[in-house]
């Protein structure tokens, strides 16, 4: 009896919960699905024989603006380009896959000859083994506004990338191509790209190019072959010339173990705060009108050499090698430099303007601000 009374008391004291449900009357109108359509889930277009059918000289051809992507590797066919871009405002995501060439095929990814493409982006994949070149958009004299990001182009029978004006390259790699790694037109921009083991120059750039934080290694030609360009924080190793620069500005660049000159600069170039070490022929060659300022050169055949006239060699440090400063030509100015080690520290041929050469052990007593020192 007592248990029954206690059970009744617990029931009476238990809290009362109420459940709130939604409305029982459905909204007016037919019932519609709530899931997303396939187009909403993946709004891009897959590259396929159905969506992007090829033609007589292309395996796949993109003929309309839009965003396209690969769903797997593509293997080329003799006599055809892998993916032809025949429209403007196209984004092609390689989606981590490879576009692979075969004997007799043409270009991996590119446009047709004598066409102008603008607003094209190619990203995220590998293009390799194409006899006529990896990535090629090659209409001369046109502003392209092309963009390449995280693309590798290698083992191709011509250039890795051959693109014209106003193209942008970010985190791209070009290696083991028969031609240049990057062969481009005017006004191109490079950030953190690598060119290695190509049969010509690593980077062949010109007229307004901006090249930042890039690496050229073991190319048959120059690591960087540049005209009227700006290069910042770039590195060249094991090429012929590390940098072959005409009317260029080089800042904070490094050249080492190249078989010719570390930096070969001419025609009014500025070489500022750069380094050159262990280059076979010499560290820095300054041709007519070139300024070399604040650079450090070590263990090269010749440290810094001038040819021609009107070069300015100012505030540099050279150590080791056969001749630290080899000043030839005429009418150059040499001041505030230091030379140590080496067989010959300062060699002058011709008439030049120079600060006095101070050679002293112990305390420096010279107060001439333009003095060159040896030790």
C-alpha positions in Angstrom: 0.0 0.0 0.0 2.8 2.4 0.9 4.6 1.8 -2.4 1.4 2.6 -4.3 1.0 5.9 -2.4 4.7 6.8 -3.1 4.2 6.0 -6.8 1.1 8.2 -7.0 2.9 11.0 -5.3 5.8 10.9 -7.8 3.4 10.9 -10.8 1.6 14.0 -9.3 4.9 15.8 -8.7 6.5 15.0 -12.1 6.9 18.1 -14.4 4.6 18.3 -17.3 6.2 18.8 -20.8 4.3 20.0 -23.8 5.5 19.3 -27.4 5.1 22.0 -30.0 4.6 20.7 -33.5 4.6 22.6 -36.8 1.4 23.6 -38.6 -0.6 20.7 -39.8 -1.9 22.5 -42.9 0.6 22.4 -45.8 1.3 25.6 -47.8 -0.8 26.2 -50.9 0.4 25.0 -54.3 2.2 21.8 -55.5 4.9 20.2 -53.5 8.4 21.1 -55.0 11.8 19.4 -54.5 14.2 21.1 -52.1 17.5 19.5 -53.2 20.0 21.3 -55.5 20.1 20.5 -59.2 23.3 19.0 -60.7 24.0 22.4 -62.3 23.9 24.1 -58.9 26.2 21.5 -57.3 28.7 21.7 -60.2 28.1 24.8 -62.3 31.2 24.2 -64.4 31.4 22.3 -67.7 33.3 19.0 -67.9 35.7 18.7 -70.9 34.4 15.8 -72.8 33.6 14.6 -76.3 30.0 15.6 -75.7 30.5 19.1 -74.1 33.7 20.2 -76.0 34.0 18.1 -79.1 37.2 18.5 -81.1 37.7 19.1 -84.8 40.3 18.2 -87.5 43.2 19.6 -85.4 42.1 19.4 -81.8 41.1 16.6 -79.5 38.8 18.9 -77.4 37.8 22.4 -78.4 36.3 25.0 -76.0 34.2 27.3 -78.2 32.1 29.2 -75.7 33.0 31.4 -72.6 32.6 29.7 -69.3 34.3 27.6 -66.6 35.6 24.1 -67.6 37.3 21.3 -65.8 38.9 17.9 -66.4 37.5 14.7 -64.9 40.6 12.6 -65.7 43.9 12.6 -67.6 43.8 13.3 -71.3 46.1 11.5 -73.8 46.8 13.2 -77.1 46.3 12.1 -80.6 48.8 12.5 -83.5 48.1 15.6 -85.6 45.9 17.4 -83.0 46.2 19.8 -80.1 45.0 18.4 -76.8 42.7 21.2 -75.7 42.1 24.2 -78.0 40.7 27.3 -76.4 38.7 29.0 -79.1 36.8 31.6 -77.0 37.6 34.5 -74.7 36.7 34.6 -70.9 37.5 30.9 -70.4 38.6 29.3 -67.1 40.1 25.8 -67.5 40.8 23.9 -64.3 42.9 20.9 -65.0 41.7 19.6 -61.6 45.1 18.0 -60.7 45.1 15.8 -63.9 47.6 15.5 -66.7 47.3 16.5 -70.4 49.8 14.1 -72.0 51.1 14.3 -75.6 52.1 11.5 -78.0 54.4 11.4 -81.0 53.1 13.5 -83.9 50.7 15.5 -81.7 50.7 19.3 -81.6 50.3 21.6 -78.5 49.0 20.5 -75.1 46.8 23.5 -74.3 46.5 26.6 -76.5 44.7 28.6 -79.2 44.8 28.3 -83.0 47.4 30.3 -85.0 46.7 33.9 -85.7 43.9 34.2 -83.2 43.6 36.6 -80.2 42.5 35.3 -76.9 41.8 37.4 -73.8 40.6 36.6 -70.3 41.8 33.0 -70.3 42.8 31.2 -67.1 44.5 27.8 -66.9 45.3 26.3 -63.5 46.1 23.3 -61.4 47.6 20.5 -63.5 50.3 19.1 -65.7 50.9 19.5 -69.4 53.7 17.2 -70.7 55.2 15.4 -73.7 53.7 17.6 -76.5 56.0 17.8 -79.6 55.0 21.4 -80.5 55.0 22.9 -77.0 53.2 22.6 -73.7 51.0 25.7 -73.2 50.9 28.0 -76.2 48.9 31.1 -76.8 51.1 32.8 -79.4 49.4 35.5 -81.3 51.9 38.4 -81.6 51.1 42.0 -80.8 48.0 41.5 -78.8 47.2 42.1 -75.1 46.2 38.7 -73.8 45.3 39.1 -70.1 46.0 35.4 -69.7 46.5 33.8 -66.2 48.3 30.6 -65.4 48.5 29.3 -61.8 49.9 26.1 -60.4 50.5 24.6 -63.9 53.5 22.4 -64.7 54.7 22.1 -68.3 57.5 19.6 -68.9 59.2 17.4 -71.5 57.7 19.2 -74.4 59.3 19.5 -77.9 59.3 23.3 -77.9 58.8 25.9 -75.1 57.1 24.9 -71.9 55.0 28.1 -71.9 54.7 30.3 -75.0 52.4 33.2 -74.3 52.2 36.8 -75.4 51.5 40.1 -73.8 50.1 40.8 -70.3 50.1 37.3 -69.1 50.3 36.3 -65.4 52.2 33.3 -64.1 51.8 32.3 -60.4 53.5 29.1 -58.9 54.1 27.6 -62.3 56.9 25.2 -63.2 58.5 24.6 -66.6 61.2 21.9 -66.9 63.1 19.7 -69.4 61.6 21.3 -72.5 63.5 21.6 -75.8 63.0 25.3 -75.9 62.7 27.9 -73.2 60.9 27.3 -70.0 58.9 30.5 -70.3 58.9 32.4 -73.6 56.6 35.4 -73.3 55.7 38.8 -74.8 55.6 42.2 -73.2 54.3 43.2 -69.8 54.1 39.8 -68.2 54.1 39.1 -64.4 55.8 36.2 -62.7 55.5 35.2 -59.0 57.3 32.2 -57.5 57.8 30.3 -60.7 60.6 27.7 -61.5 62.3 26.9 -64.7 64.8 24.0 -64.8 66.7 21.9 -67.3 65.3 23.6 -70.4 67.1 23.6 -73.7 67.2 27.4 -74.0 66.7 30.2 -71.4 64.7 29.4 -68.3 62.8 32.7 -68.4 62.8 34.7 -71.7 61.0 38.0 -70.8 60.9 41.5 -72.1 59.5 45.1 -72.1 57.9 45.8 -68.8 58.0 42.3 -67.3 57.9 42.0 -63.5 59.6 38.8 -62.2 59.5 38.2 -58.4 60.9 35.3 -56.3 61.5 33.0 -59.3 64.2 30.3 -59.7 66.1 29.2 -62.8 68.3 26.2 -62.5 70.4 24.1 -64.9 69.1 25.6 -68.2 71.2 25.4 -71.3 70.8 29.1 -72.0 70.7 31.9 -69.5 68.6 31.4 -66.3 66.9 34.8 -67.0 67.1 36.3 -70.4 65.5 39.7 -69.9 65.1 43.0 -71.7 63.5 46.1 -70.1 62.3 44.1 -67.1 62.4 44.3 -63.4 63.6 41.3 -61.4 63.4 41.1 -57.6 64.6 38.3 -55.3 65.3 35.8 -58.1 67.9 33.0 -58.0 69.9 31.5 -60.9 72.1 28.5 -60.5 73.9 26.1 -62.9 72.9 27.9 -66.1 75.1 29.6 -68.7 74.8 33.2 -67.7 72.7 33.4 -64.5 71.1 36.7 -65.6 71.5 38.2 -69.0 69.9 41.6 -68.7 69.5 44.5 -71.0 68.0 47.8 -69.7 66.8 45.9 -66.6 66.6 46.5 -62.8 67.8 43.6 -60.6 67.3 43.9 -56.9 68.2 41.3 -54.3 68.9 38.6 -56.9 71.4 35.7 -56.4 73.6 34.0 -59.1 75.8 31.1 -58.3 77.6 28.2 -60.0 76.7 29.4 -63.5 79.2 28.4 -66.3 79.6 31.9 -67.7 78.7 35.2 -65.8 76.6 35.3 -62.7 75.0 38.6 -63.9 75.7 40.0 -67.4 74.1 43.4 -67.4 74.1 46.1 -70.2 72.7 49.2 -71.7 71.7 51.2 -68.6 70.8 48.3 -66.3 70.8 48.7 -62.5 72.1 45.8 -60.4 71.4 46.6 -56.8 72.1 44.6 -53.6 72.7 41.4 -55.6 75.0 38.4 -54.9 77.2 36.4 -57.2 79.4 33.4 -56.1 81.3 30.6 -57.7 80.5 31.5 -61.3 83.1 30.2 -63.8 83.8 33.3 -65.9 83.0 36.0 -63.4 80.5 37.4 -60.9 79.1 40.6 -62.6 79.8 42.0 -66.1 78.7 45.7 -66.3 78.5 46.9 -69.9 78.0 50.5 -71.1 75.8 52.6 -68.8 75.2 50.0 -66.1 75.2 50.8 -62.4 76.3 48.1 -60.0 75.7 49.1 -56.4 75.9 47.3 -53.0 76.6 43.9 -54.4 78.6 41.0 -52.9 80.7 38.8 -55.1 82.9 35.9 -54.1 85.1 33.1 -55.5 84.5 33.8 -59.2 87.0 34.0 -62.0 86.6 37.8 -62.2 84.6 39.6 -59.5 83.2 42.6 -61.3 84.3 43.7 -64.8 83.3 46.8 -66.8 83.3 47.1 -70.6 82.4 50.2 -72.7 81.8 53.4 -70.8 79.6 55.3 -68.3 79.3 52.4 -65.9 79.1 53.1 -62.2 80.7 50.6 -59.8 79.8 51.8 -56.3 79.9 50.3 -52.8 80.5 46.6 -53.7 82.4 43.9 -51.9 84.5 41.3 -53.8 86.5 38.5 -52.4 88.6 35.8 -54.0 88.9 34.9 -57.6 91.6 35.9 -60.1 90.8 39.7 -60.4 88.4 41.3 -57.9 87.7 44.5 -60.1 88.7 44.4 -63.7 87.9 47.9 -65.1 88.2 48.1 -68.9 86.8 50.4 -71.5 86.9 54.1 -70.7 85.0 56.7 -68.7 83.7 54.5 -65.9 83.5 55.5 -62.3 84.7 53.2 -59.4 84.3 54.2 -55.8 83.6 53.0 -52.2 84.4 49.4 -53.0 86.3 46.7 -51.1 88.5 43.9 -52.4 90.0 41.1 -50.5 92.0 38.0 -51.5 92.2 37.4 -55.2 95.3 37.4 -57.4 94.8 41.0 -58.5 92.5 43.3 -56.5 92.1 46.3 -58.8 93.0 46.3 -62.5 92.4 49.4 -64.6 92.8 49.6 -68.4 91.9 52.9 -70.0 91.0 56.3 -68.4 88.4 56.2 -65.6 87.3 58.2 -62.6 88.1 56.4 -59.4 88.4 57.0 -55.7 91.8 56.4 -54.2 92.8 52.8 -53.5 93.6 52.4 -49.8 95.7 49.4 -48.7 96.5 49.5 -45.0 96.7 47.0 -42.1 95.2 48.1 -38.9 93.3 51.3 -38.4 91.8 53.0 -41.4 93.0 56.6 -41.4 91.7 57.7 -44.8 88.8 60.2 -44.7 88.1 60.2 -48.4 84.5 59.2 -48.8 85.0 57.8 -52.3 88.0 55.6 -51.4 88.3 52.0 -52.5 89.8 49.6 -50.1 91.8 46.4 -50.4 92.8 44.0 -47.6 
